[in-house]
Amino acid sequence: MKKNTKTIDYQDKAAGCLIGLATGDAFGDAARDPENQFLYGITMDFPEKETGSTDDTEFALLTAEILIRTGGKPAPEDVLAAWKEHVVVQDELRRGGASEREAAANIRKGIIAPDSGRFNAFSYTDGAAMRAAPAGIVAAGNIKRAMELARIDAEISHDRDGIWGAQAVAAAVAVAMESGTLDEILHAAFQCAPPDSWFYHSLKRCFDLLDHYDNKLEKAWMPLHQILRCENKAAVPEAVTSALAIFRLTDGNFEKGILYSGNFGRDSDTIGAVVGAISGALHGLKAIPRDWVDKVRKPSGTCLNFTRGKDLIQMATDLAKLI
């Protein structure tokens, strides 16, 4: 669905995507903090105390680095090399997701992709979806390429729903990078879920529910939680579906999407990261409040040491050059 590239500022959109992802990550993490909930009830802005990045932002930067190093043409061995350099070498992944920890443990045992993702107790979780946005940036307008890049990245730590969730995020970002409509973005994500999958089942139930409530956010809010909630809040059929629902319910508006995804509960940092990445790619950096940009532009390295102090806008610029 390539449009006239003269009318699209890919660098602005790429920066909006990465900064949007980091904003949703940090905002969602802050909003679920018990102290913050006690002080404010619901969170409408970043709280006073310092807010750092989590694994969502930092693993997305790992994906970005792989894409930049390979000129946008990564192979499974490139993903493995990057994980060995930046993930496996760390004694612990502070605040890292279970799927990533399990994948790192598999690699240390000599088990590599796709088995490192397939033989993983958390293969269905959103750990690959949270880091998939950079694939959508470099595949702007090309859904098939976005899905393939997401698969290559995801299979080191995930399988089936875990991969399909990553592909859905990458595809949605790819369409948003080309300024697609809300329906086009959501359709791209939806087509990544095989009809017989748990992910598809959740998406179908979710969007039927939103239709029933005529996309009225307040009316759909509690029923949405009730039909999607499962034992593991990070499961793709719950978390990624929740993010796509919030994106639709807020009409793709960046600030509104961040506020509602952050206050959604459950895996709110990943839900926020996905919503922020898609809406940031759609509207560009200019749609994000300047003070939010300044708060998240340079990650804290909380999970992956190599990301500390990286400039997200520079990384976005490098990714945009690969389009």
Secondary structure, 3 states (H helix, E strand, C coil): CCCCHHHCCHHHHHHHHHHHHHHHHHHHHHHCCHHHHHHHCCCCCCCCCCCCCCHHHHHHHHHHHHHHHCCCCCCHHHHHHHHHHHHHCCCCCCCCCHHHHHHHHHHHCCCCCCHHHHCCCCCCECCCHHHCHHHHHHCCCCHHHHHHHHHHHHCCCCCCHHHHHHHHHHHHHHHHHCCCCHHHHHHHHHCCCCCCCHHHHHHHHHHHHHHHCCCCHHHHHHHHHHHHCCCCCCEHHHHHHHHHHHHHHCCCCHHHHHHHHHCCCCCHHHHHHHHHHHHHHHHCHHHCCHHHHHHHCCCCCCCCHHHCCCCHHHHHHHHHCCC
